[in-house]
Amino acid sequence: IDAIDEVIHFYVEQNLLEEFKSEIEFLAIEHIYISALVRLIRSCEKEQFRVIQKAFKERFPSYKKNKYIKSLERSRKLVFCMMNFKFYSLIRLLFYLKEKNK
């Protein structure tokens, strides 16, 4: 969250936030919503998960409409959809099975 806040601050200072808002939002989707939150789901860090999820949604309330979501690779798009439907136990199970089959 701190890193994305720094990126946002930089673009605000440069008067470029509106021009690159979708790209910054997509960066946050990739690194916070998908990667970081999934790691927290897998580690059962419920309180930290709630804090980061809340901060993400406050900064990016329209993230589900981001035009770059269609460019996610299929597996990440699936995780994105499961996150939106709050299928956290299923995410944990899928990653458990994935690691078990390595």
WOKAZI-V209267 format. One record per run of one state. SS is the DSSP state (H for helix, E for strand, C for the rest). FROM is the first residue (numbers start at 1). TO is the last residue. Records with the same first field share a line. If there is no record, write none. Layout:
SS: FROM-TO  FROM-TO
This chain:
C: 1-1  14-16  43-45  60-62  66-68  72-73  85-87  101-102
H: 2-13  17-42  46-59  63-65  69-71  74-84  88-100
